[in-house]
Structure formats: C-alpha cells, structure tokens
C-alpha cells in the first residue's frame, strides 16, 4: 500500500467519515469535501501559513470546551468535527459582525467584491450592532497601490505576503489594541518606504484595504475587482516566466493577478503586476510608415510626431515596399548582403518563422538576436561542457539545495520572483554564497559575500577549484563515470593556489578556502550566474570554470543540484531553441554539418547556405563596411542596445534598405525605410520558453489597436 495512504487518519466531519492526509487541517479536509467554512486571514496558496487570528473559521469539536480555528487545527484519529452547529455558526457570525463594524459601507468599499463581502453576504450579515472606530485617511503616496486602512481587519495576510512569500520584510504589525495596524517600515507612507511594489500584499488582501490604484476612484476611493473576463497568460518581461491573469474590464487591462505557475507560485514583481500601461501608450505605432524621399537617417525623429520623416501607407503598399526592397538587394548583391534580427521578446512561433524566412528566401544564415549580447558565451560553454546549451535544473530546485552560489547576477533586481526562492532557501538554512564585485540586496541573506576585483573571475574560481582538488573534496565516482579529462584540469589548477590568486582577485586565501570547503562538502549545491559572468571578453572561460566546479563535485543531475544561467528576456531561451542564431538551425543543429543542412533542405524544400552567418556584432561591423546592405529587424533595437551606439547607429544608417517591425518608433525604427506596426504581448497568442526551459502559452487578451497587425501575420505576409 502507498505510504501516503497508510499515514492518513480517519475522523468524522459533519456526520461523515472522512480521511485526512498528512499535515492537512480541518479546513483543508472540509474544502476537499465541498464544505465551505469562512476564512479571511489565510490563503490556501503556496507560501502562506495559517495563523488563525481572524477566528472566522471556527468549528465545534466533540469533547472540547472551546471552538477551534479550522485553518490551523489538525484533525486527530476518530475526532468528531461539526461545522454547522448553532454554536459554531453564531460564533462565526459574531466575528463577521464585529469586523463589519469598522468597514466602510458596502457601496463605499475600496473593493465591493472582496472575500470579506463575499463571506458577509454568505452569512446574511448586512449591518453591525457595534460602534465603528475612527475613520483612517487613505495613503495614496504610492504610484501603483492605494492603501485604505479604513477597510483593514488586521488579518496579517499582507505581513505574511511581504515577509514569508516575497521575503521583503517591509510590512509589519505595529501598536496594540484598537491602535494595531499594518505599517510600512517605521510607519512610513507606502510610497516613501522600502516597498519594491511586488503587489503581493494587494493580491492577498481580503478586504480591499490594499488595492491596485488603477481600479480605485482617486477621489472617493471606491472600487471593485469585478471584471468582465480574465485571460490566463504569461508575463512578457524577464526569463522567470511568471504565469499571470489579465483582468479585463471594458476591453482594457484593469489589473493583473499572479497565477500558480511552477516558476512563480502566484508571485509577481512590479513589472509583471503593474507594467502593462505601455499597451495603451499614445506613442504606439498605429499605421504602417514609409520614409519620405531624401529624409536623412538618424536618431532624429520625435516618436510622438513621426510625420516629419515618414508618411502613412496602407498595408499592401508597406509590405510591397518592404519585400521589394529586400528582394532587390538580394538580386543585386546576393543573399549574404541581407541580415535579420529577431527578438527575444517575441514568441517561439515568430522566432521560428523569422529565421526560416531569412534562410529560405535569401539563403543567408545572417540571423541573430540579443542572446549574442547576453548568454551566448554561457551557451557555448554549456554545449562544450555538458552537451546542452541550457540550464540543467530549474531555479525552484533551490528548495532542496544545501549550498547556493550566485555569481555575476543580481536576482533581486533582474529576476525578483526567482530571488524570492533564493531568500526562502536561505531562511530555511541553505548556505548562500554571493560572488559579485558589487554589493546587492542578497548579501543580507548570504553566509559569504565575495566582492572580488572585476574581471578576475577565472582566477578566483580556479583558486576555489584548486582547494577542492588539494583537499580531495571532489567526487571521484562521479568524475570516473560521467566526465573526461579531469587529470588535465588538475594539472592546470596546480598553479592557482588561493595564496597566488588572492592578490589578483582581492579575496583573501582563507575566505577562498572556506568557500571551497563549503561547496566541496555540500550534499547538494547549485550555481546560478548572470551577465556579470557572460558579458566579458572571457565570458566563455568564466562559464567553463563554473561548469568544471559543479562537475568535479558531482553537483549536476540530482535534485537540488545543477547549473543555471539566469536568462534575461522572457523568450531568449526559446528564440535560441527555435534557431534564431547564425550558426544553428532549430534545436541547435549545426548549419555547417552536411547531414543537418540536407535534412533542412528537404524539410523546407529549398537550397540553404552551408556557411554560418554573422552575429549581431559582426552584422553591425559588416553594415559599416558596406557588406550588409539590407536588414529586417523585428522587435529589436540595436541602435539603443548595442554596446557601441555610435558605431551601431552609423552602420544602420548606411543600410540601403531597412525594414523594422515594432510597436513603438524606436531609435532603430527612426532609421527605417519601412516601419510595420506590430502587436504588443497581450494582443496575440504564442508560446515562450523561460529560464527553466519550460514552454508556456501567452494568450490574446486585447484586440489590436488602430491598423496594427499581429507579428506572425506580418512575417507570413512579408514572406508571401
């Protein structure tokens, strides 16, 4: 019999014999059996622990003098629990009536459809016999959230949301008795506090005391979370890939909620929750544009008035101008004179069709995207070291890790939701080692913070590996079974004692040895890295060191172990997987390998180039040299994102023909010959692949504005 089944206990719930699973409370068992018990101070969501302080969920237990809070009380064998006795019902109604006394009238509530009003209505409580406390003025100091403590019931959910789930420790309960209330830092206005605007407290609040400002009247503070519909999707910002739910009212995004996805467990950051006003920005491109004859190319156009340099065109005219210009360059100079930049912000489907268009129509592999300026060096090292250009474990595996190394990354700023898992792991007892020349917020949770000299990554990591080899802390069995050339690595590391690398990296030998022993003796360890490792002239060597460190200690391939380069954009992993890179077809198939290109020639039924294309940097160099004469750019902005802006802008301006597909008139679009107005993320459907390499669906929530078109449609029509 299954162990979980043998651990179950039997008890009686409202006259029915039921089973309780290990760790379940009475409330959870009742919920499984479709018995509704009111609850306000607890959320049955990951990360929230019940504490039973609102007393709205009281039940009666035979043989016990007092009622029990069902959200924290666990059943015992043969216990008899009654949820609907007169005593239990009257007690719950009394609690709700007491709480109602301090609430604004229903019609004046910050959230007229809050859980509080749901349970008040379910128990037929409309008024209270008890006197109300003084009215508390709203705190409107924050740009995204409204605080109306007049509706607060001191349930503590906002405190647990901030302290336990997001691990930000901004909200706490202060004062006593009737004066008790949640405060931000030292009772500061929310907008002046250290709040990072993740909005977890807003999503947790059961009364509307904390609300998105977007759905609360700025004058009266009356509001409601009532919407016309909701659309499940995925966040379009960083590589964490948080699942979200668009709350749609009057065909606009009223607010956004987090969903219980694997990578976020309902959590969001400030951008994922509040960063969707760009969709309705007045500077959105609404019609196709064609450059006026003789207008100079440069970053010289006002995005709010593009008609100084462009004129509006129909889609038929714009697509014809874009396609004929690319075809003319290909006919006159060959397909190698054309390059395409796709986007890590677009879907897998768009990335696949984009690279296929450039490769099949122009027989050119000059295709790339922002991965070249991101984790391309990490991918090269991972393919070389472990045979796969992606993470070996999800970041959620830190739950099982004993030691966590974060080097060259600042997750609290760049991957805030992933950072919550790191902080929770540190609180659980995992050893957190942060290695970065800069100070950062995670140092508050770290056992070791190594602020080494910038650029000395290899020396420091070699010093750590030297100690592991010298003290015999490596995993002999793992190395023999799963790796090659460890003896050569040992020979190389012999010259990198901690004493010899200390002057180079600025970390004393004693600390290097401590960190090496901590990692080398860990049962389960994980390594995370970011741009600080990869954006170097020796970025591949940096990544090789991290891979070697993990492999020599056997820290790949088990729960709580692994290598994880934290991907930046929401689909930089998926775009690379789909072939939006110059040296690989989809699934990292080498363009120069004869069996590979023959397979794709047969699949796509056209001759293909057997030569690896130019990278982002090489394309810009070739444009400056006059070798690349035309480009098709979708959703990328190299005139702003390339490291040498003057050089990039000069090369782009020299192009004979430039087609840009975007939602705004970016710096790159200002130099285009044809501008094609595209769709924002909430206006289309497609999949993206997050840093965990999980493929998730983004769904269309809004209609396209103006005369814009979905990106996939534009690529297909241009290909025709």
Buried (B, 14 or more C-beta within 10 A) or exposed (E): EEEEEEEBBEBBBBEEEBBBEEEBBBBBBBBBEEBEBBBBBBBEBEBBEBBBBBBBBBBBBEEEEEBBBBBBBBBEEEBBBBBEEEEBBEBBBBBBBBBBBBBBEBEBBBBBBBBBBEBBEEBEBEEBEEEEEEEBEBBBBBEBBBBBBBBBBBBBBBBBBBBBBBBBBBBBBEEEEEEEBBBBBEEBBBBEBEBBBBBBBBBBBBBBBBBBBBBBEEEEBBBBBEBEEBBBBBBBBBBBBBBBBBBBBEEBBBBBBBBEBEBBBBBBBBBBBBBBEBBEEEBBBBBBBBBEEEEEBBBEBEBEEBEEBBBBBEBEEBBBBBBEBBBBBBEEBEBBBBBBBBBBBBBBBBBBBBBBBBBBBBBBBBBBBBBBBBBBBBBBBBBEBBEEBBBBBBBBBBBBBBBBBBBBBBBBEBBBBBBBBBBBBBEEEBBBBBBBBEEBBBBEBBBBBBBBBEBBBBBBBBBBBBBBBBEEBBBEEBBEEEBEEBEEBBEBBEEBBBBBBBEBBBBEBEBBBBBBBBBBBBEBBBBBBBBBBBBBEBBBBBBBBBBBBBBBBBBBBBEBBBBBBBBBBBBBBBBBBBBBBBBBBBEBBEBEEEEBBEEBBEEEEEEBBBBBBBBBBBBBBBBBEEBBBBBBBBBBBBBEBBEEBEBBBBBBBBBBBBBBBBBBBBBBBBBBBBBBBBBBBBBBBBBBBBBBBBBBEBEBBBEBBEBBBBBBBBBEBBBE
